[in-house]
Structure formats: structure tokens, C-alpha cells
Amino acid sequence: MIPLTGYTDRLSAALGERIAFKVSSTAAGPYRASLARIVHADPNPAGPGVKVEDLADRFSIEHPSRAQPLHLGSYARVDGAAALRLSGPLTVAVLIWPTRAAPGEQCVLSRWDETTGAGWALSLGPGGVTARIGVPGGAPLVLATGRPVTLRQWYRVWLVADPAARALRGGQAALGGGRREEVSASLPPGARLDAAAPLLVGARLAPGAREHFNGKVEDPLLLAGAAAAPEALVLDPLLPLEGLVAGWDFSRSIDGLDVVDVGPHRLGGRLVNLPTRAVTGARWTGREMCWRHAPREYAAIHFHEDDLYDAGWATDFDFTVPENLPSGAYVMRLAAEGHVDELPFYVRSPRGRPRADVLFIASTYTYQAYANHARGNTDAAFRVRMAAWGAYPHNPDDHPENGRSTYNRHRDGSGICYSSRLRPVLTFRPRYLTFLDARGSGLRHYSADTHLLDWLEAHSIAFDVVTDEDVDAEGVALLTRYTTVLTGSHPEYHTARTLDAHQGYLDGGGRLVYLGGNGFYWRIATSPTVPGVIEVRRAEGGIRAWDAQVGEYYHALDGAYGGLWRRNGRPPQQIAAVGFSAQGLFEGSPYRRQPGAEDPRAAWIMAGVDDKVIGDFGLSGGGAAGFELDRADPALGTPAGAIVVASSEGHGPSFVVVPEELLSHISTVSGEKPARLLRADMTYVELPGGGAVFAVGSITFCGSLSHNRYDNNVSRILRNLVDRFRKARTKGAA
Ligand SMILES: [Fe+2]
């Protein structure tokens, strides 16, 4: 656990709005919290260095330290079950699809009171299914079938206890006529089934939730009576089961956190730590691929021992944005006993009152998708650099307790499809290094985007900042107030609403400067009922960290088809003029000037730039065109009249064409040779509505801006763009 860290309830706020800070500090004494503004977050001594404006005079407090815990692992909690009074025989049955062989017990279903030692639990252990019965004042009775289950296969498992007959049975049967195992034992005299405790699906309360289950669970049910053949029990809302006490139909409310009991007591429950819904269940036939079309085929929930949603920390203090605090990137700097952490947030201009004509959209959805991305690359050499540069000292490789990213897998091997920002996010910090970059700083995302913010300051260009979430919430009206909208280095993740806002802005005459690569790529879902979370399904194709399982391509949160926007009919080229074409290691190459640079419509972009080679320098991979490259392609939506003013070249052997452009190892969708697609196109296009797009098509572009004290051909090109775009007016601009 990191000694001093925290998170905020929101990522941006305007004048008069309040941000809550949730802090955990293990220090003995109080910590100090003070405001600072982030200008440049790159600690590389070869660049301008870290620039932070200390604003402790605007906000500084001391607060007593308290440690706040992090609890990984998802489960469903049914508090209403605590009031159940069941004295006779009990049958507990449930379908499971286990995904992880663990040394300990993984609890599927339980009603357990650790303080009295009463209750029952149905679990999976190394020796198969386990039935546990509480014996207050003594050791519990634990009965195992002794036969391990096969992972990723459906089983019905059960526990049947009859206190009067002093009999206990536990069993498992593979679905589809597979092997059945049942064992029995005598219940000891003091055994007590009935516990005044909540029922948990996927964990056991002892006293906190533990023994988390890894895998899918479907149709858990409780029956009053000792069923002779529990494997034959079927939860069907249309055919009520004799003696049903409770049965949870997970095909209800798939888009939320509630679990619905179809039994007589309506013992509804609530999911904790966001297990995955909209997953194929035991009844899935393949006839439908969307859970909305056949919900009972999607009646399973996939629990993971390492799920984390809202860390749930208490608020230590609030900060209200005061008058005359310029829009920008800020941090709350926490310090105690030699430990420091800086929690980022953005200050917006006052509502309805832009204070600049240039807007930077912080790619917070992308920052969130990568939140706590453990890359396994923190070797000794990387750690030496982190220490030598005074970089952010913590890395997700060392801190699984904060949960991981949508670029990681769960411990059971399944892909992580949700990411919450309501937890400490180590990758979202100033001075955070992502790569041991041989020729540069190795920054990405939040810190990399300060290359642009620093450049704006160095050129005295006033700007406002909003986040992806702001654009999602407020739409095109938020953008039309500005003549010029700038993206960061990697605006990769978008909702339908953020795409609509960009499109509407351009249609209305807005001017977009897309300063990244692999932008506008993945579709994500959000939901007001699960705030602070994004969902991504890595469906079909694209550069993927894992593959969504067949039949699980539709988001749980909004029911939409997940995956690439290109597979949803909206390729990046439609908005950004360019789209993902090639990827390699974090290495940058230069662009070469193209004939389009002499086109009278675009010649002004190169004013003052006579060089044939552009951007053969920089703090990101050593060159302006690198890592992830986008190209123009009219077949994918690059607007008519687009002009390529420069294209990159000379990419190293690590660069490959992205999968969605390949038909085979030698042929491509476009019909061009694969090697031709290894390029970024610096592209300019004027749109029919008076709008315009300038795209660089490279993640590493902004790393070149500060070279030679901000006097270089990359810097000059961006300056030409911003100067020109700012002079134009946007319909509806302030
Ligand atoms: Fe990415």
C-alpha cells in the first residue's frame, strides 16, 4: 500500500464548484495539502524539466492522517437475507463456470456469521465443491466432494442440509450429462444453518468479504426442503419452484448494479466492485450475440477476486474553485513525513464564460482506460532512471492493490473490461514514466499531454481545458464557444456522445487540431447508474490487449455493440481525417515534406519551414512521428479535399500494420503493400461548413514541441495552425 495517496470525486470543476479529496495517509502526524498548477510534467533533464506553479497561498491545509483500505474482489450482497428465519431443511443450488484454480476456497454462495460461527457456505476448493456448515462454539463441518472441477466448464453445484435428520450432502454435476459427484456426512448436534447475516454471491463474510470466487455464477437459489436431485432444479420465472425461498435471476437489470430475486421475499441485492455482466451463461446457444435479444442466455455474472470499482474512501477535505483561478491542469499536493503525492484535476473556465478561444480536451477517458496499467517493464535500469530523474516513484507493477487497467487481464486470465477512476490511479500523475525511452522521456497520456500545455504557455497562447467527461455531458455546445479545439497525444476512447460533439463542432464550422495517434478508436460505454466507470469490449479486431469472448461484444452498461468505432460505422478518418494504420515500439521518426505542402490551400502551414525533414528530434521516442501512426484514407472517411503536407518514414523493424488493415500476411484492406501503410500522414482538410481539421497522426508529435527552446519546425507548424485557426470565427463562438 502506498503510504500517502488518494483520488478525487471528479476530474474537473469550474468556478464555485467543489472537488472532494479522498486521502489515505499512514503517517503518524497530519499531512499538508496544497494547490499547485502543472505546466510541464516531464522530469527528463534533457528537456525543459518539471514546471509547477506553487499556489499554496490560494489553498493550503493540514489534515489528520488516517489510512483508508482497499478491498479487491467482487460479489453480490443481499442484506435483506439477514432477516430470513429458516429452521427446516435447506437446499442451496447454483450454476458455476469456474475460471481459476486457486489454493484456497472460492466461495460461490454463503450466508455466514463469523462472530457466532453460524451459517452455511457453498464453495469451490482444490478438492471440488465444498459445503461448510457452522457449529457455534466448535469447528465448522467442511465437506468436500474430493473431485476437482474442470475450469471453464459449466457445473451445477449444491448443498442440502437437513437439521432434523442431521444429514448434509454436497455435490457437483457437469452440465450436459457430465459426471456427477455427491458426498454426505452427519450434521453435528450443534450445527446451525440459520445465520443473521447477509447472503453473499461470490464471497464469504468473515468478517469482511473474502474467499472471492473467480468465474461465472448463474441462477443461485435457496429452497426450503431437502431436494433429492438438486442438479435438476431450474430457476424459471414462469414455472415457480416448489418451496423456493429466493432465486436471483441475473438476466434482470444487466445494465446496473442490482441483482433481482424472483422468489417470494424479493430479496434484491447489490453488486460490489463491479463484476462483469452481459456475459454468456449456461444456456447460451450462439443464436443471439446480444444480451438484449436473449437475456436468459446471459443470466450469468463473472466475478473476479481482483475487481475494484469505487474504493469508497471517505472525503478528507473539499476544494472549491475560487475566482480568478485560470483554467488549466492542477494538482492537490499531499505531503507528510517525506511522502508526497499529487492528485490531478482540471479547472475549467467559469460556466458559459470562456476565457480563451483555444480549448484543450484532456483525454480523460483514455487516461482512465490505461489507469494502473501494469506493463511488467519496471526493470532495474528503469528504476534507476526513475530515481535519477525524480520521476513519480510508484508503478502499478508493484501495486496490484489499486486494481488494474483495461490493458490488463484479471488473475483468471479474462480481460478487464471496466475501469474506475474512484481509486488511486498511479499512471495519472505528474512525472509518471511509462517507458524506459532510449531517446526520450517515455511519457504517455496525462504527463505526455503537458508537452502541449507547456508549449501553449511558452507561446503565451491562452487556453481553456475541459475533459472527455465534460464533452460527453455537455456535447457540442461546450466546443462551439471556441475557434480552435486541440486534442492531446492520444484521444483513443470515445462514447457516441463525445464523437457526436466533435462531429457537430466540425459541421458547425469548428476547427480541430488532432495532435495524436490512434485517436477516436475504441468505443466505450458509461452509465449514470455506475458513475466514474468506463466499459470497453475488445471485440473483433484492432490492436488488443485481450480478446472479448465470443457472444460478449455488447456492453453491459449501455447495451451497445462494443469494440472499434470503425466496426460501428464510424472510422476515425471521418472526424480526424486520419486513422490508425501502424504501430511499433515507442520510437519516433521524422516526417518528410510532401507535394501537398506546396498546395496554395495548405502552403501557410509550412510558412517559415523550408526543411524537407520535419521532427527528427523530440522527447517522445526521439522523433515527431512514432509509436502509433495514423494515415489518411478516403475509403475510410478522410474528407474530400484532404491534403497530406508531410508523411513519416523510416520506421524501425518493430512497426507493423494494424490487424484491422490486414486481410492476410501479405494483403491489406486498401490493396496497398503493407509496408506502404507504415506511416503517419500530417493532413489538413477544409470542410464544407467552414470548419477544418489538421491532424498529425502520431502519438509522439507533441514531444518534439520544446526542442531547441521551442524553436523548431514542429513548433512552427503548430504555431502557424493555431494562429490561423484562432483568426477564424466559429458559428456560435463567444
Ligand atoms: Fe492506446
Residues whose N, C-alpha, C, O or C-beta is under 5 A from the ligand:
A	BS01	LIG	E492
